[in-house]
Amino acid sequence: MNNILGGLKGVIFDWDGVVIDSSLQHERSWEVLAEEISKPLPAGHFKLGFGKKNQVIIPDILQWASEAEEVQQLADRKEEIYRQLVEDSGVHILPGARELLVALREEGIPAAVGSSTPRKNLNAIFAATGLDEYFQAVVCGDDVLHGKPAPDVFLLAAEKLGLPADECLVIEDAHAGIEAALRAGMRVLAVATTNPLADLHMATDAVECLAGVTPARLAAVFKPAQSS
């Protein structure tokens, strides 16, 4: 491995807002479901729920249901609507994401997905984009009991890569995901696709987007600040 990459041994990517942008389809799927079941959507619900599992969003943010079975039924229906919307409109790969994945593969640095997204959604987008070829591990919301901001998704992703948590870098856009990565003991590069750059100060470092980001740029997050 190139010495310039230092302590960087693996990269864990959040999905929506980092690799792809399907926020419009996600937001619309909540609206369609609300219409179907005649339930109100609280103001600001989408931003409050971004990066969290449906099992948290439905009872805690939307307050639509509290019984586990009903919550699961609503969650499943929401994702069915989402997948149909993606099929109808396609999905947008965010600038720089594929290029960074290609560069990481060329450097021999393994990559993983660490997302709250259900596996069926990931599989549908993998089939449409071919992005699965760049990932050595995939961890989704179905694989853990506690979603973000709990660290479980990222810890399991590091385990699947066969790496210690502190040798992995997480790329995230949501506050819940940044908190989860920090709680996992990982450094975080935040991307300002969902929140303004100024609001991402919790992360180890932050960029406007992944366009132009290289493995060396990621590795720089691991280097201690130089004293003058």
Backbone torsions as a table, in degrees:
resi	resn	phi	psi	omega
1	MET	NA	141.0	-179.3
2	ASN	-57.4	128.0	-177.4
3	ASN	-61.7	-25.7	-179.0
4	ILE	-63.8	-18.4	-177.8
5	LEU	-84.9	-8.0	170.6
6	GLY	49.4	-124.1	-174.7
7	GLY	-80.3	-3.7	-178.9
8	LEU	-73.7	115.9	-179.1
9	LYS	-117.3	-21.8	179.6
10	GLY	-158.2	153.1	-179.2
11	VAL	-125.9	130.4	179.6
12	ILE	-113.0	120.6	-177.2
13	PHE	-100.3	127.3	160.0
14	ASP	-64.4	169.4	-171.8
15	TRP	-105.2	-81.2	-179.7
16	ASP	-64.4	127.4	-179.6
17	GLY	90.9	-7.9	177.4
18	VAL	-121.0	-54.9	179.5
19	VAL	-95.1	-46.1	179.0
20	ILE	-125.2	162.5	173.7
21	ASP	-120.8	103.0	173.6
22	SER	-126.6	31.4	-177.6
23	SER	-62.6	-36.1	179.5
24	LEU	-63.2	-41.7	178.8
25	GLN	-67.5	-38.2	177.6
26	HIS	-64.3	-46.5	-178.7
27	GLU	-64.2	-42.3	179.9
28	ARG	-65.8	-34.6	-179.5
29	SER	-64.6	-34.9	174.6
30	TRP	-66.3	-39.7	-179.7
31	GLU	-65.4	-42.5	179.2
32	VAL	-63.8	-44.0	179.6
33	LEU	-63.7	-41.6	178.5
34	ALA	-59.2	-40.4	177.5
35	GLU	-65.4	-41.2	-178.6
36	GLU	-61.9	-40.8	-173.9
37	ILE	-103.7	5.1	177.8
38	SER	55.5	50.0	177.2
39	LYS	-117.8	148.7	178.8
40	PRO	-80.2	153.7	173.4
41	LEU	-107.6	117.6	179.3
42	PRO	-61.5	147.7	176.9
43	ALA	-58.6	133.9	177.3
44	GLY	75.4	11.9	-175.1
45	HIS	-61.1	-37.0	-172.5
46	PHE	-67.2	-44.2	179.0
47	LYS	-67.6	-37.9	179.3
48	LEU	-63.7	-33.3	-176.6
49	GLY	-93.4	-4.3	-172.9
50	PHE	-62.4	127.8	179.3
51	GLY	88.4	-4.7	-178.0
52	LYS	-102.3	158.9	178.7
53	LYS	-73.4	150.9	177.1
54	ASN	-58.8	-28.6	-179.4
55	GLN	-68.7	-14.4	172.9
56	VAL	-99.0	-42.7	-176.1
57	ILE	-61.5	-47.9	-172.0
58	ILE	-65.3	-48.2	179.8
59	PRO	-81.4	-34.9	-170.1
60	ASP	-92.7	-38.7	-176.8
61	ILE	-96.6	-49.8	-179.9
62	LEU	-82.7	-28.5	-178.5
63	GLN	56.6	43.0	179.6
64	TRP	-86.7	-30.3	-176.2
65	ALA	-160.7	156.7	178.1
66	SER	-124.5	-25.2	179.1
67	GLU	-72.6	134.5	-173.1
68	ALA	-56.7	-39.9	-177.4
69	GLU	-65.6	-44.0	179.9
70	GLU	-68.5	-39.5	177.0
71	VAL	-58.5	-44.5	-179.1
72	GLN	-65.0	-40.1	178.5
73	GLN	-62.2	-43.6	178.4
74	LEU	-66.0	-41.1	178.8
75	ALA	-61.5	-44.6	179.8
76	ASP	-63.2	-41.6	-179.6
77	ARG	-66.7	-40.8	178.6
78	LYS	-57.9	-43.3	-177.6
79	GLU	-72.7	-30.3	173.2
80	GLU	-61.2	-45.1	178.4
81	ILE	-62.0	-44.4	179.5
82	TYR	-58.2	-47.8	-177.7
83	ARG	-63.6	-35.5	177.5
84	GLN	-66.6	-41.2	177.9
85	LEU	-63.5	-40.7	177.5
86	VAL	-63.8	-42.2	178.9
87	GLU	-61.8	-38.4	-177.7
88	ASP	-74.0	-38.2	-171.4
89	SER	-110.9	-11.0	-177.3
90	GLY	81.4	-179.6	-177.0
91	VAL	-135.3	147.0	-175.7
92	HIS	-104.7	119.6	173.3
93	ILE	-79.4	127.9	-173.9
94	LEU	-69.7	148.7	-178.0
95	PRO	-55.3	131.4	176.4
96	GLY	86.9	-14.1	-174.5
97	ALA	-67.5	-52.7	-179.6
98	ARG	-63.1	-40.6	-179.0
99	GLU	-62.3	-39.7	178.3
100	LEU	-67.4	-40.5	178.0
101	LEU	-62.2	-41.2	177.3
102	VAL	-62.4	-45.2	-178.5
103	ALA	-64.7	-39.2	177.6
104	LEU	-63.2	-41.7	178.4
105	ARG	-62.7	-40.5	179.2
106	GLU	-64.5	-30.4	178.7
107	GLU	-86.1	-4.6	180.0
108	GLY	76.7	22.8	178.9
109	ILE	-97.9	117.7	-178.1
110	PRO	-69.8	150.4	179.6
111	ALA	-125.7	148.9	177.7
112	ALA	-134.1	156.1	168.2
113	VAL	-95.5	133.8	174.0
114	GLY	-131.4	94.2	-167.8
115	SER	-136.3	154.9	172.3
116	SER	-82.3	-6.4	-178.2
117	THR	-63.4	136.3	175.1
118	PRO	-62.3	150.0	-175.0
119	ARG	-61.2	-36.7	179.8
120	LYS	-60.5	-36.4	177.7
121	ASN	-66.5	-45.9	178.7
122	LEU	-60.1	-45.3	-178.7
123	ASN	-61.9	-38.5	179.4
124	ALA	-64.2	-41.7	-178.4
125	ILE	-76.4	-34.9	173.6
126	PHE	-57.5	-44.5	-178.7
127	ALA	-63.1	-34.6	-177.3
128	ALA	-80.9	-27.6	-171.5
129	THR	-114.8	-21.4	-175.7
130	GLY	74.4	13.2	-177.2
131	LEU	-69.6	-17.8	-177.6
132	ASP	-60.9	-23.0	-178.3
133	GLU	-65.0	-17.3	-176.5
134	TYR	-93.5	-5.7	-174.1
135	PHE	-112.4	130.3	177.9
136	GLN	-88.4	-13.4	178.4
137	ALA	-152.0	148.0	178.1
138	VAL	-134.7	121.7	175.9
139	VAL	-123.5	129.7	-177.9
140	CYS	-127.8	-179.7	-177.1
141	GLY	-60.2	-27.1	-180.0
142	ASP	-69.3	-17.9	-171.4
143	ASP	-90.4	-8.9	-176.1
144	VAL	-132.3	153.3	177.9
145	LEU	-77.8	-41.7	-176.7
146	HIS	-109.0	119.1	178.5
147	GLY	-83.0	178.6	176.8
148	LYS	-58.9	140.0	16.8
149	PRO	-85.8	6.2	170.6
150	ALA	-63.6	150.6	-174.1
151	PRO	-84.3	1.9	-168.6
152	ASP	-55.5	-44.1	-177.5
153	VAL	-59.1	-44.9	-176.6
154	PHE	-74.9	-36.6	176.9
155	LEU	-63.4	-41.1	178.8
156	LEU	-68.1	-37.3	177.5
157	ALA	-62.2	-44.3	177.5
158	ALA	-62.2	-41.6	178.3
159	GLU	-60.3	-42.5	-179.9
160	LYS	-67.4	-27.8	175.1
161	LEU	-80.7	-11.0	-177.9
162	GLY	74.1	32.4	-174.8
163	LEU	-126.2	149.1	170.3
164	PRO	-65.7	149.7	-178.5
165	ALA	-57.5	-39.2	-174.0
166	ASP	-76.8	0.6	173.9
167	GLU	-103.8	6.7	-179.3
168	CYS	-111.2	144.1	173.8
169	LEU	-109.9	134.6	176.0
170	VAL	-103.0	138.9	172.3
171	ILE	-111.5	121.0	-172.0
172	GLU	-138.5	160.1	174.7
173	ASP	-123.4	-20.2	-173.5
174	ALA	-100.9	147.9	179.3
175	HIS	-60.5	-40.4	179.8
176	ALA	-62.2	-38.0	179.6
177	GLY	-71.2	-39.3	176.9
178	ILE	-61.2	-45.9	178.2
179	GLU	-60.5	-41.9	-180.0
180	ALA	-61.5	-43.8	-179.7
181	ALA	-64.3	-43.9	178.7
182	LEU	-63.3	-39.5	177.7
183	ARG	-66.4	-24.8	176.4
184	ALA	-80.9	-4.5	-178.7
185	GLY	80.8	25.2	-177.0
186	MET	-110.3	152.2	170.8
187	ARG	-78.1	152.4	-174.5
188	VAL	-132.2	127.8	167.7
189	LEU	-101.4	116.3	179.8
190	ALA	-91.2	146.2	179.0
191	VAL	-118.2	131.4	-172.7
192	ALA	-86.7	52.4	177.1
193	THR	-90.5	-27.5	-177.1
194	THR	-111.3	-36.4	-179.9
195	ASN	-122.4	150.1	178.1
196	PRO	-60.8	150.4	-179.3
197	LEU	-53.9	-38.7	-177.5
198	ALA	-66.0	-20.4	-179.0
199	ASP	-91.0	2.7	-174.5
200	LEU	-105.1	26.8	-174.2
201	HIS	-67.8	-18.6	177.3
202	MET	-65.8	-28.5	-177.0
203	ALA	-70.2	161.0	177.3
204	THR	-63.1	-38.8	178.5
205	ASP	-155.9	167.1	-178.2
206	ALA	-149.6	150.3	177.6
207	VAL	-136.2	160.2	178.4
208	GLU	-67.7	-41.7	178.9
209	CYS	-159.9	175.5	-177.0
210	LEU	-85.3	-7.3	178.1
211	ALA	-58.4	123.4	179.9
212	GLY	86.5	-6.7	178.3
213	VAL	-77.1	130.5	-177.6
214	THR	-115.7	167.2	173.4
215	PRO	-56.4	-37.1	178.0
216	ALA	-63.9	-37.2	177.5
217	ARG	-65.3	-39.3	176.6
218	LEU	-65.6	-42.4	-178.6
219	ALA	-63.2	-28.7	-179.6
220	ALA	-63.1	-24.0	178.6
221	VAL	-65.7	-23.4	-179.4
222	PHE	-84.6	-15.6	-174.7
223	LYS	-82.3	136.3	176.3
224	PRO	-65.8	151.1	178.5
225	ALA	-59.6	138.4	180.0
226	GLN	-80.0	130.3	177.5
227	SER	-82.1	143.3	-178.6
228	SER	-89.6	NA	NA
